[in-house]
Protein backbone atom coordinates (compact mmCIF):
# COMPACT_ATOMS: atom_id res chain seq x y z
CA UNK A 1 0.00 0.00 0.00
CA UNK A 2 2.93 2.30 0.70
CA UNK A 3 4.24 1.90 -2.84
CA UNK A 4 0.83 2.67 -4.28
CA UNK A 5 0.66 5.96 -2.47
CA UNK A 6 4.12 6.92 -3.72
CA UNK A 7 3.09 6.03 -7.30
CA UNK A 8 -0.07 8.11 -6.94
CA UNK A 9 1.98 11.07 -5.68
CA UNK A 10 4.39 10.80 -8.63
CA UNK A 11 1.49 10.62 -11.14
CA UNK A 12 -0.19 13.59 -9.41
CA UNK A 13 3.01 15.67 -9.65
CA UNK A 14 3.41 14.80 -13.34
CA UNK A 15 -0.22 15.74 -14.02
CA UNK A 16 0.27 19.04 -12.17
CA UNK A 17 3.36 19.81 -14.22
CA UNK A 18 1.52 19.06 -17.48
CA UNK A 19 -1.52 21.15 -16.51
CA UNK A 20 0.77 24.00 -15.40
CA UNK A 21 2.66 23.88 -18.69
CA UNK A 22 -0.61 24.00 -20.67
CA UNK A 23 -1.84 26.99 -18.65
CA UNK A 24 1.53 28.73 -18.94
CA UNK A 25 1.55 28.10 -22.70
CA UNK A 26 -1.95 29.56 -23.01
CA UNK A 27 -0.99 32.76 -21.19
CA UNK A 28 2.31 33.05 -23.10
CA UNK A 29 0.40 32.77 -26.38
CA UNK A 30 -2.11 35.33 -25.17
CA UNK A 31 0.73 37.69 -24.24
CA UNK A 32 2.37 37.33 -27.67
CA UNK A 33 -0.94 37.90 -29.45
CA UNK A 34 -1.73 40.97 -27.31
CA UNK A 35 1.66 42.51 -28.03
CA UNK A 36 1.26 41.86 -31.75
CA UNK A 37 -2.26 43.28 -31.75
CA UNK A 38 -1.49 46.50 -29.87
CA UNK A 39 2.05 47.06 -31.10
CA UNK A 40 1.68 46.10 -34.77
CA UNK A 41 2.59 48.84 -37.26
CA UNK A 42 -0.21 51.15 -38.33
CA UNK A 43 -1.74 50.68 -41.77
CA UNK A 44 0.43 52.69 -44.15
CA UNK A 45 -1.74 52.37 -47.25
CA UNK A 46 -1.58 55.61 -49.19
CA UNK A 47 1.13 57.13 -47.00
CA UNK A 48 4.52 58.34 -48.17
CA UNK A 49 7.26 55.72 -48.20
CA UNK A 50 9.86 56.19 -45.53
CA UNK A 51 13.48 56.60 -46.55
CA UNK A 52 16.16 54.79 -44.65
CA UNK A 53 19.26 56.66 -43.60
CA UNK A 54 22.40 55.46 -45.33
CA UNK A 55 25.09 54.05 -43.12
CA UNK A 56 27.73 54.86 -45.74
CA UNK A 57 29.21 58.35 -46.03
CA UNK A 58 28.68 60.23 -49.31
CA UNK A 59 30.08 63.48 -50.60
CA UNK A 60 30.80 65.80 -53.49
CA UNK A 61 34.34 66.84 -54.37
CA UNK A 62 35.61 69.61 -56.62
CA UNK A 63 39.14 70.62 -57.57
CA UNK A 64 39.05 74.42 -57.24
CA UNK A 65 42.62 75.35 -58.11
CA UNK A 66 46.19 74.16 -58.30
CA UNK A 67 49.48 75.98 -58.59
CA UNK A 68 53.20 75.37 -58.83
CA UNK A 69 55.73 78.12 -58.32
CA UNK A 70 58.48 78.81 -60.86
CA UNK A 71 61.78 80.19 -59.56
CA UNK A 72 63.23 82.40 -62.31
CA UNK A 73 66.52 82.96 -60.54
CA UNK A 74 67.36 79.24 -60.76
CA UNK A 75 65.11 78.31 -63.72
CA UNK A 76 63.24 75.53 -61.88
CA UNK A 77 59.73 74.66 -60.83
CA UNK A 78 58.97 74.03 -57.18
CA UNK A 79 58.82 70.41 -56.07
CA UNK A 80 55.58 71.17 -54.24
CA UNK A 81 52.22 71.37 -55.99
CA UNK A 82 49.49 73.26 -54.13
CA UNK A 83 45.97 71.89 -54.63
CA UNK A 84 42.73 73.39 -53.34
CA UNK A 85 39.51 71.35 -53.16
CA UNK A 86 35.97 71.83 -51.95
CA UNK A 87 34.53 68.88 -50.04
CA UNK A 88 30.79 68.66 -49.24
CA UNK A 89 29.24 65.98 -47.04
CA UNK A 90 25.99 65.07 -48.82
CA UNK A 91 25.26 62.00 -46.71
CA UNK A 92 23.23 61.34 -43.59
CA UNK A 93 26.27 60.57 -41.40
CA UNK A 94 29.52 62.37 -40.62
CA UNK A 95 32.57 61.73 -42.81
CA UNK A 96 35.30 60.55 -40.46
CA UNK A 97 38.03 60.45 -43.12
CA UNK A 98 38.37 61.24 -46.82
CA UNK A 99 41.19 60.67 -49.27
CA UNK A 100 41.21 62.53 -52.61
CA UNK A 101 43.28 61.16 -55.49
CA UNK A 102 44.74 63.34 -58.25
CA UNK A 103 46.16 62.55 -61.66
CA UNK A 104 49.16 64.81 -62.27
CA UNK A 105 50.56 65.20 -65.78
CA UNK A 106 54.06 66.62 -66.27
CA UNK A 107 55.39 68.68 -69.19
CA UNK A 108 57.33 65.65 -70.46
CA UNK A 109 54.06 63.64 -70.72
CA UNK A 110 54.60 61.39 -67.72
CA UNK A 111 51.76 60.87 -65.30
CA UNK A 112 51.66 60.48 -61.56
CA UNK A 113 48.90 59.83 -59.04
CA UNK A 114 48.99 61.29 -55.57
CA UNK A 115 46.48 61.97 -52.83
CA UNK A 116 45.58 64.29 -50.01
CA UNK A 117 43.38 63.50 -47.06
CA UNK A 118 41.19 65.15 -44.49
CA UNK A 119 38.94 64.18 -41.62
CA UNK A 120 35.91 65.02 -39.49
CA UNK A 121 33.36 66.62 -41.81
CA UNK A 122 29.87 66.75 -40.23
CA UNK A 123 26.85 65.87 -42.38
CA UNK A 124 25.54 68.71 -44.52
CA UNK A 125 28.69 70.81 -44.19
CA UNK A 126 31.37 71.85 -46.67
CA UNK A 127 34.99 72.73 -46.33
CA UNK A 128 37.69 74.08 -48.59
CA UNK A 129 40.86 72.09 -48.15
CA UNK A 130 44.33 73.00 -49.37
CA UNK A 131 47.33 70.72 -49.41
CA UNK A 132 50.78 70.36 -50.89
CA UNK A 133 51.73 67.35 -53.00
CA UNK A 134 55.31 66.35 -53.82
CA UNK A 135 56.07 66.49 -57.55
CA UNK A 136 59.17 65.88 -59.66
CA UNK A 137 58.96 68.44 -62.44
CA UNK A 138 56.82 71.00 -64.27
CA UNK A 139 53.14 70.15 -63.91
CA UNK A 140 50.82 70.96 -66.84
CA UNK A 141 47.58 69.31 -65.70
CA UNK A 142 45.88 68.16 -62.50
CA UNK A 143 42.54 66.34 -62.25
CA UNK A 144 40.57 64.78 -59.44
CA UNK A 145 40.21 61.09 -60.33
CA UNK A 146 38.59 59.34 -57.34
CA UNK A 147 38.01 59.45 -53.61
CA UNK A 148 37.67 57.17 -50.61
CA UNK A 149 35.40 57.86 -47.63
CA UNK A 150 35.11 56.37 -44.17
Secondary structure as GFF3:
##gff-version 3
##sequence-region A 1 150
A	DSSP	alpha_helix	2	39	.	.	.	ID=ss1
A	DSSP	beta_strand	59	67	.	.	.	ID=ss2
A	DSSP	beta_strand	70	71	.	.	.	ID=ss3
A	DSSP	beta_strand	76	77	.	.	.	ID=ss4
A	DSSP	beta_strand	80	89	.	.	.	ID=ss5
A	DSSP	beta_strand	95	106	.	.	.	ID=ss6
A	DSSP	beta_strand	111	121	.	.	.	ID=ss7
A	DSSP	beta_strand	126	134	.	.	.	ID=ss8
A	DSSP	beta_strand	139	149	.	.	.	ID=ss9
###
